[in-house]
C-alpha cells in the first residue's frame, strides 16, 4: 500500500549479482545488490500505478526517476562535517537547499556502493590479469603478440599463461604467445594454443585496437577477479599521478566497460573524449577519437600490480559521495515499490550504482502499536532533526481524520486529541503526561519528558 514502499519507474534498471533487471520484471525472491555490495532478496512488491515522477540528477551524469516520497539516505554539508547522515524524501530535498553558498555547490550526497559481489557462475578461460594485459598491450591481428618493456608485467603474463603456452621474444619489447610444442588434431591440422583458443572463443581474435572489448563473463565475475582484470588493464594502458589514475583507449565500448568495472568496485570514474590530429607535409589528418578515464578509489583498492605504478598510488580518502545536482518534475509514469531483506533497506540502481531506499514500514508499525494501546507511549529516537520531522509528519499523515489511509476504520477509539508540532508529540484518546507518540532527536533532552511503554523505536543510530 501507499507509504509502505518507495516508487521507482518500471524501466529503472536494478543491479543483480549477474546482470541488470528492470524494476517491472522484479519478482519476490529476486536477488538484488545492496549498498554493502552483497546480494539481498526482494520480499514484497507493491505496484503503485501511474504517479507523478521526479528526475533526480547527479553531478556525474546519473539520473534516477522516482516518486515524491521516495526515501534517500543522504548527507548535507553539515552532515559531512559531523560524519552524520539523514533520511529524506525526494520532495523534501527538492524543496530544501540543493545548492549552497555563493558558488552554488551541491549540498546533498549519497554514499558510493561497496564492491559488488557479482557471481555469474561462469568459468573464465584465461586468468583475469592476463586478459586485462592482453586487451591493453596485446595484438590479435596475426597470432597473439604483446608489446611491453616492464619486466614485472612480462613475468606475470608468462606465469599466468595456460599450460602448454609460452612467450617467445621477436624483437626487443615484442613477444609472441605461442604453443610450447606443436600439436595436431586427428585430421593432421595444427591446433591452437590455450591463449589463442580462449581469445577465439571470446571473439577477440583479429580485433584491432578500436574493436577490443572485455568479455561479459569477466565483468560479472567475483570482486577478486575484477580487481585482477582492472590491474591488467591499468598496468598496460593506464598511468598514475598524485590525484588518481588515468586509462586511455580508442574503443568506445571498452571505455564504457572499464567505467562500469571501476564503479562496480566502488571507485569513481569520469570519461572524456577528444579527437587528435597530426600534420604530414602540408596536410592535416584527424586521429580516431580517444577516450580518457579518470579513476580514483577509496582506501583499500590499488588498481595497479606493477610496482612502478602501484608504489605511486597514494589515495587516502575513506569514501566517496555521489552529489545530487538537480531535482525536477518529470511528468507521470507507472511506478512500483519493492522491499528487500537487508538491514539498511538500500539497493542499487543504474550503471552509476546509486543506492536508494525502499521502505517506511516503521511509521505504520508505530501507528499500529499506538492504535492498539493509545494510553501507552511510544518514543521514536532518530539521528538528526530532518529524519525526526519526517517520521513525525508520516505518523501524523496516517492519523489525519480525512486521511486516505483509513486508520480510524481499524482503530475508531484512538483519535487525535492533542499534541505539539514543536515537541513532535501526538496524543490519542486522551491527553496524558507522556504522549502516545513522541519523536525526538538522539541529542535532545530526554529525562523526565519521555517514556516508552508501548515501543522504543530507534532509527539510524
N, C-alpha and C positions, 0 to 999 in steps of 0.2 A: 504494500500500500504506500501511498504518498508519505514522505518524511521518514520512511524506514530505509531508504536507499537513495543513492545519488545517481542522476541520469546522465548517460553519455549517448551520443547518436549511434545508430546501429552500424554505421560504416567505420566507427572508430576501431583501429587495429590494436588488439591486446597482445602482449608478449607471452608466449608459452615456452616450455623447455625445448621445443623442437620446431618452432616457427611462429608465425603470426596467425591470429584468428580474429574475424570480425566480431564486434560486440553482438550483432544479430545472430551469430552462429554459435554462441556460447550455450552450453548445456550444463545442468547440475553435475558436478564431478569433474568438469573441465579443469585441467591444471594450468594456472597462470603463474607468472613470475612476480613475486613480491618485491618491495623496495629493498629488502635484505638480500636480494638475488636468488632466494630459494623458491622452489615451487610451492604454490598454495592452491587449494581446491575451491571451486565455486560451490557454495552451499545453498544459495537461493537466487532466483531470478524474478524480477518484477517489471514486466512491460509497462511503460508509462504513457503510451500513445503519443500523439503529436503535442509537443510542448515548445515554449519559447527556448531558443538556443543562443548561447553566448560563445564567441570565439575568444579563447584565452591564448594570446600570442606571446612567445618567449623571445628573448633577445637573440638567440641563436637560430631562429627560424622555425622552431617547433610551434604547432598550433593544436589545441585541444578544443573540440566543440562539445559543450556541456550545458547543463541546466543552471538556473539561477541559484539553486540551493545546494549544488554540488560542493562537497567539503574538500578543503586542501589543508595539509599541514605545512605552514609557511613560517618564514622568519621575516620580520620587518627590520629596518635599520637598527632600531633599539634592541630587538631580539638578538641580532648578530653580535652586537656589542656585549650582551649579557650571556650569550650562549643558551638562550631560551628559544621556544617556538610557540606557535599558537595554531588553532584550527579556525579557519574562516571559510565562509561560503563564497562562491563566485560573485554574487551580488554585493556582499559586504566589501569585498576587495574593490569591485568596480566603483562603489560609492565612497570608498575610502581614499587613501593617498597612494596612488600608483607611482607618481613621480615625486621626488624630494629635492629640495634645495634649489639654488639659482641655476645649477647646471642640469636640473630635471633628470637626475639619475633614478634608476629603478629602485623601488622600495621593497616589493615582495619577492621572495625567492623560495624555491623548494629544493630539497636535497637531491643530490645525484644518487642513482641506484648503485648498490654494491655489485661486484662482478656477478653476472647472471650465470646460474648453474644450468647450462644447456645440457641436453643429453638426447641426441637423435638416435643413439644406439647403432650407428653405422661405423664399421671399422675404417681406419684411414690407411690407404695403400702406401703412403710414404710418411716418414716422421714429419710432424708439422713444421719444425725448424727447417728441415731440408726443403719442404715445399715452399716456404716463405723465401728462402735464399734463392731457389731456382726461379721463382717468379720475379724476384728482384734483379738478379745478375745472370740469369740463365738465358741461353738462346736455344730455341726449339725448331729452327728452320731447317737445319741439316744435322740430324742427330741431336744430342744434348750436350751443350757446352756451357761452361761457367767462366766468366772473366772477373777476377778479383785478385788483389795483391796483399790482402790481410791474412797472415798465416793462421791466426786463431779461427777465422771464419772457414778457411780452406780445410784446416784439420778437422773441424767439427763436421763439415759437409762429408769429408771422407769417412769419418767414423759412423755416420748415420745412413750411409748408402745401403740399399738392400743387399742381402747375401748374394755373392756372385758378381757384383758390380765393383768397379774401381775407377779411380781418377787417373787420366793419362795427360801429362803436360804436352801441349802442342807448341806453344810459344810462351814467352815469359808472361805470366798472369792469365793465360788462357788454357783451360783444361777441358778435356772431353770426359764424359761419364760413359764408360763402355763396359762390356762384359769381360770378366777376368779370363774366361775361356769361351771359345766358340761352341755353341750348342745348336743342334738341328732337330727339327720335328721329324715325324715319321715319313714325311714326303721328301725329306732331304733339304728343306729350306731352313736358313738360319733363323733362330728365334730371337725375339727382343730381350734385352736385359730387364731386370726388375724395375729400374727407374723409368726406362722408356715405355715399358708396358703400362705402368701406373699413369704416366702423363698421357698416353694414348687413351686409356680408359676414361680419363677426366676431360678428354677433348682438347688438350693443350698443345699437342704436337703440331708443328708448322704454324703456330700462332706467333705473330710478331709483337713488338713491344706495346703497340696500342690495342692489341687484341687480347692481351693477357687478363685473366680473371682468376679469382680464388674459387676452387670447387666448393659448392654449398656445404658438403659434408664437414669441411673444416670450420666453417663459420658457426655451425650449430653443434660443435664438439664441446668438450669439457673446458673449464676455466684454464687448467694447466696446458691443454693442447693449444688453446687460442693464444695464450701468452707466448708459447714457443713459436707459433706461426708468426705473431707480430714481431718477435725478435729476429726471425729470419728475414722478414721484410725490411725492418729498420736497420739491421746490420749492413744490408746491401744497398738499399735505396733511401736510407734515412740519414739524418745528421742531428747533432746535439749542440745546444748552446746553454747559456745560463738561465734562460727563461722557459726552456722546454725542448721539444724536438720537432723536426720537420720531415715530411715524407713527400717525395715528388714522383709523378708519373704522367705519361701522356694518355693513359687509358682512363676514360671517364668512369667506366663501370668499376675498374679496380679502385679508383679513388673513393667511390661510394662504399665499396665493400670494406676498405680499410677504415673509413669513418665509422661504419657500423661495428667493426671489430673493436675499435678503441672504445666506443661508447658502451658496448656490451660488457666491457671490463671495468666500467666505472670511470673512464677517462673523459677528458674534454677534447673535442676535435672541431676545428673550423676548416672550411675548404674554400680556397680562392683559385681562380684560373686566369691565365693570360696567354696571349699569342705573342711569340717572339718573332724576330726577323733577322736576316743576315744579308750582307751585300756580297755580290760576286761580279767583279768588274763594275759596270755601270748599272747593273740590275739589282733589285732588292727582292728577296724571296721571304715569304712568311713560313714560319715553322708550325708544326702541329700545336694545338692548344695544350698547355701544360697545367696540371692540377697540383697545387701545393697545399698540403695539410699541416696545420699547426696542431701539435699534440702535447697534452700535459696529463699527468696522472697524480693523484694524491699519494702520500707516503705509502709504500708497500709494493708498488709495481715499478720495476725498471724495464723499459721496453727494449733494452739492448742486452746482447750477450758479450760481444767482443769488448775486451777491456778498454780499448782506445776510445770507445764511446760510452760504455757503461760507467766508467770511472768519472766521467764529466757530468753524468746525470745527478742533479742536486735539488730535487724537488722536496720541499719541506712542508707543504700545505697538507693538513689532515683531511680536508674535504673540499668539494666544490659545490656551487649552488647554481641552479637554473633561475635566472631572473625574469620576472614577468614584465613584458614591455607594454602591453595594452590589453584591455578587455572591452569588447564591443558586442552589441546586439547583432545576431546573425540569422534573423528570420525564424522560421519554425521547422521542426523536423521530428521524425519519430525517434523516441529515445527509450532507453532501458536501464534499469538498475540491477546490480548484482551484489551479492555479499560473498566474501572469501573468508577462509578459516584461519588466517594468520593473526598474530597478536596485535599488530599495529593497524590492521584493516587497510593496508595500502597494496595496490597492484600497479603494474607498469603499462603505459600505453605509448604507441608510436615508435618511430625509429630513432627518436632522440631520448627515449627511455625516461619519460616523465612519470613520477609517482603520483598517484591520485587516490583519494579516499573512497569508501563505498557505503558506510552505514552510520545511522544516527539512532540506533536501537535503544541506546541508554536513556534518551529522553522519554521514549514510550514506556520503558520499564519503570522509570521513576514515577511517571504519572499513573501507571497501573497500580504500583505499590501504594501510592497516595490515595487513589480512589478506593482501594480495598480497606484502608485504615486511615481515614482523614484526620483522626485525632492523634496519630503518631507523627513523627517528624523525620524528614529526610534532609541530610546535609550533602550538598554537592561541592566538592573541592576541585578547583582547576588551576592550571598554571597560566596566569595572565588574565587581564580583565576582558579581553576580546572573547576568549573561549567561554568565560563565565557568563558574559552578556548573551552570547549566542545560545548557550544552554538554557538560561532563564527565559529568553524570548521563545525558544522552542517549546518549553513546558507551557508557557502562557498561551501560545497559539493553539495548542490542543485543548486548552481549558476555556477558550472563549465561548460564551453562550451560543453565538451564531456560527461556531466553527463547523467546517465540513467533516470533521473527524468523529463527531457523534459520541464524544466522551460521556455525556450525560445519559445517553441511551443505555450505557453499561453501568454507570455509577450515578443514579439520579439524585442521591442524597449528598454527594460530595461536590457541592457548588462553591465557587469562589465567594468568600465573604470579606476578604481583606488582603492586605499585603502592601509591600513597598517596592516601587521600581528602583529607588535609590539603594535600598538594602538588598534588593534581589530576593524578596520573600513572597510567598503565596500562602494564604490561609484557606483551607477548605472546611466547610461545615460550620466551624466556629473559630473565633479569634482566641488564641492561646499564647502563653509566654513564648513558647518555642513554635515557630510556624511549621505548617505541614511540609513546605519545601523552602529551603534556604540555599542560595548559590553564592559561594564566596571564593575569592582568590586565595591561594595557599599562603600568601604572605599577609593576609588581613587578620585583624584581631578576632580571636575565636572564644576565649574564655568567658563564660557566663552568657554568651549570646547565642550559642548554637547547641543543638542536640541531635542525635541520630538514633532514634528508637526503631524507625522503620528500615532505614538504609543509609549507609555511608557510601557515597559514590565518588571515587577518585579518578579524575581524568587527566591524562598527560602529565604524569609525575616526572 
